Amino acid sequence: MSHAVQFTKVSRNAKVGPIPVSTTSKDSCPPACPLLAGGCYAKGGPLGIMWNALSRAVPGEAYALPRGTGQSLDWSGFCSEVESLPEETFWRHNQAGDLPGTGDRIDLVALAKLAQANTGRRGFTYTHKPVTGPHGADNAKAIAEANARGFTINLSADNLSEADELSALNIGPVVVVLPESVHGNVTITTPAGRRVSVCPATYRDEVTCASCQLCQRVSRKTIVGFPAHGASRRKASNIAKG
């Protein structure tokens, strides 16, 4: 496992807010994610430029950016940075990228090391790594264990029906992509009747991850919905519509 990781102590992402945030190279993304072929918000804009450069970097070395350079970390160095955060620090893993591991398989040792480094801190992230199929059982167990240890991993669903399927597994909290036509604090339920709360940062300028913190609550009952956004929002919206 040789992912390059960028760790930013104070994010300048307007939607995230001024919290620590990481970015992991594209080789962490699973082929199972349909957004890879079109619809991934992280492929566009300044984040996309940085993500492309980071994904070409040698883990642990500096890499070139259009303006200046960035410093990548290998996995051990990244975990050390997380472990050095003050107690109770709220932080986001992966504004782009996925859990450690090649292809659809989670690197169980690497994820356990990150969960250990997060002990006493309030990290959260999202994953498209599959929890069914060939690697599903091992992935599901690793995600459930990380959630139990306080590192919140949200299972990412591509539509409302899949959100029901993932919720029924009781592995961890669930988020879902919504069509781009969804605007504001509207009432949405899944086919099975589960409540979907639209991410408030998508319709209220004053709300950020830092102020909301809903996605870090591992025991929440509601599914968090993200309307398709970014340069590839139409493709993501079509995926959300099934």
C-alpha positions in Angstrom: 0.0 0.0 0.0 1.7 3.2 -1.2 -0.8 6.0 -1.1 0.4 9.6 -0.9 -1.5 11.7 1.6 -1.7 15.4 2.0 -2.6 16.6 5.5 -3.7 20.2 6.0 -3.9 21.4 9.6 -6.3 24.2 8.8 -8.5 23.7 5.7 -9.3 26.6 3.4 -12.2 24.7 1.8 -15.2 27.0 2.3 -17.6 24.0 2.8 -15.4 22.2 5.2 -14.4 25.0 7.5 -11.1 25.7 9.3 -10.5 22.1 10.5 -7.7 19.6 9.8 -8.4 17.7 6.6 -6.6 15.1 4.5 -6.5 14.1 0.9 -5.5 10.7 -0.4 -4.1 9.8 -3.8 -6.5 8.4 -6.4 -5.1 4.9 -6.2 -7.2 4.5 -3.0 -10.4 4.8 -4.9 -12.3 1.5 -5.5 -13.3 0.5 -9.1 -16.7 -0.2 -7.5 -17.4 3.5 -7.2 -19.6 4.5 -10.2 -18.6 8.2 -9.7 -15.1 7.4 -10.9 -16.3 7.1 -14.5 -18.0 10.4 -14.3 -19.7 12.4 -11.5 -16.9 12.7 -8.9 -17.0 16.3 -7.5 -13.3 16.1 -6.5 -12.1 15.9 -10.1 -12.8 19.6 -10.8 -11.6 23.0 -9.7 -8.7 23.7 -7.4 -9.2 20.4 -5.4 -9.0 18.5 -8.7 -5.7 20.1 -9.6 -4.2 19.4 -6.2 -5.6 15.8 -6.2 -4.1 15.1 -9.7 -0.7 16.4 -8.5 -0.8 14.4 -5.3 -1.7 11.3 -7.1 1.5 11.5 -9.1 3.6 12.1 -6.0 6.0 9.7 -4.3 4.6 9.1 -0.8 6.6 11.1 1.7 8.1 13.5 -0.8 7.4 17.0 -2.1 5.4 17.3 -5.3 4.9 20.1 -7.8 1.8 22.2 -7.9 0.9 24.9 -10.5 2.0 27.4 -7.9 4.7 26.2 -5.5 5.0 22.7 -4.0 3.1 20.4 -1.7 4.4 17.9 0.8 3.0 14.4 0.7 3.1 11.9 3.5 3.3 8.1 3.5 0.7 6.3 5.6 2.9 6.1 8.8 3.7 9.8 8.6 0.0 10.6 8.1 -1.0 8.5 11.1 1.7 10.3 13.2 0.2 13.6 12.2 -3.3 12.5 13.3 -1.9 11.1 16.6 -0.3 14.5 17.3 -3.6 16.4 17.1 -5.0 17.7 20.4 -7.5 15.6 22.2 -11.1 16.0 20.9 -10.0 17.5 17.6 -12.7 17.3 15.0 -11.2 16.5 11.6 -12.1 15.1 8.2 -10.3 12.4 6.5 -10.4 12.6 2.7 -11.9 15.6 1.0 -10.9 13.4 -1.9 -9.8 9.8 -2.0 -11.0 6.7 -0.1 -9.9 4.3 2.6 -6.5 2.7 2.3 -6.2 -0.4 0.1 -5.8 -1.4 -3.5 -8.9 -1.8 -5.7 -12.1 -2.7 -3.8 -10.2 -4.2 -0.9 -9.5 -2.3 2.3 -6.0 -2.6 3.7 -7.1 -3.9 7.1 -3.8 -3.1 8.9 -3.6 0.4 7.5 -7.1 1.3 8.5 -6.6 -0.2 12.0 -3.5 2.0 12.4 -5.5 5.1 11.5 -8.3 4.2 13.9 -5.7 3.8 16.6 -4.1 7.1 15.8 -7.5 8.8 16.0 -8.1 7.6 19.5 -9.4 10.5 21.6 -10.0 12.6 18.5 -13.1 13.0 16.4 -12.2 12.0 12.8 -14.8 11.1 10.2 -14.8 10.1 6.5 -16.8 8.5 3.7 -16.2 5.3 1.7 -17.3 3.7 -1.5 -15.3 0.5 -0.7 -17.9 -2.3 -1.2 -19.3 -4.1 1.8 -20.8 -6.9 -0.2 -19.3 -9.2 -2.9 -15.8 -10.7 -3.0 -14.1 -8.4 -0.4 -17.3 -7.3 1.3 -17.2 -9.3 4.5 -13.6 -8.2 5.4 -14.3 -4.6 4.4 -17.6 -4.6 6.5 -15.8 -5.9 9.5 -13.0 -3.4 9.3 -15.4 -0.5 8.9 -17.6 -1.6 11.8 -14.5 -2.0 14.0 -13.2 1.5 13.1 -16.7 3.0 13.9 -16.7 1.2 17.2 -13.3 2.7 18.0 -14.4 6.2 17.4 -13.3 6.8 13.8 -16.5 7.4 12.0 -16.8 5.9 8.5 -19.9 6.8 6.5 -21.0 4.3 3.9 -21.6 6.1 0.6 -24.8 5.1 -1.3 -25.4 6.1 -4.9 -29.2 6.3 -4.6 -32.0 6.0 -2.1 -32.5 2.2 -2.6 -28.9 1.5 -1.9 -29.1 3.7 1.1 -31.7 1.4 2.5 -29.5 -1.7 1.7 -26.5 -0.2 3.5 -28.4 1.0 6.5 -29.9 -2.5 7.0 -26.3 -3.9 7.4 -25.8 -1.9 10.7 -22.1 -1.3 9.9 -22.1 2.4 10.3 -23.9 5.6 9.3 -24.9 6.2 5.7 -24.8 9.1 3.3 -26.4 9.3 -0.2 -26.0 11.2 -3.4 -29.2 13.0 -4.4 -30.3 14.4 -7.8 -29.1 18.0 -8.5 -32.7 19.1 -8.5 -32.9 18.8 -4.7 -32.6 22.2 -3.1 -32.9 23.3 0.5 -34.2 21.6 3.6 -36.8 19.4 1.9 -38.4 16.2 3.3 -37.0 13.1 1.7 -37.4 9.4 2.7 -36.0 6.3 1.2 -38.2 3.6 -0.3 -38.2 1.8 3.2 -39.2 5.0 4.9 -35.8 6.1 6.4 -35.4 9.8 6.8 -32.8 11.7 4.7 -31.4 15.0 5.9 -30.0 17.2 3.2 -26.5 18.4 4.2 -27.1 22.0 5.5 -23.8 23.2 4.1 -25.3 22.7 0.6 -28.0 25.3 1.1 -26.8 27.6 4.0 -23.7 29.6 3.4 -22.9 29.9 7.1 -22.8 26.2 7.7 -19.7 24.1 7.3 -18.5 20.6 8.4 -16.8 22.4 11.3 -20.1 23.9 12.5 -22.5 21.0 11.6 -20.6 17.9 12.6 -23.5 15.6 11.8 -21.5 13.2 9.6 -19.2 12.5 12.6 -22.1 11.2 14.7 -21.7 7.4 14.3 -25.0 6.6 16.1 -27.3 9.0 14.2 -30.5 7.6 12.8 -30.8 9.9 9.8 -29.1 9.4 6.4 -27.3 12.5 5.2 -28.0 13.5 1.6 -25.7 15.4 -0.7 -27.3 16.9 -3.9 -25.0 16.3 -6.9 -22.6 19.2 -7.3 -19.4 20.2 -9.0 -18.4 20.2 -12.6 -19.7 16.6 -13.1 -23.0 17.1 -11.3 -25.2 16.0 -14.2 -23.5 12.6 -14.4 -23.7 12.3 -10.6 -27.3 13.3 -10.7 -28.1 10.6 -13.2 -26.4 8.0 -11.0 -28.5 9.2 -8.0 -31.6 8.7 -10.1 -30.6 5.1 -10.7 
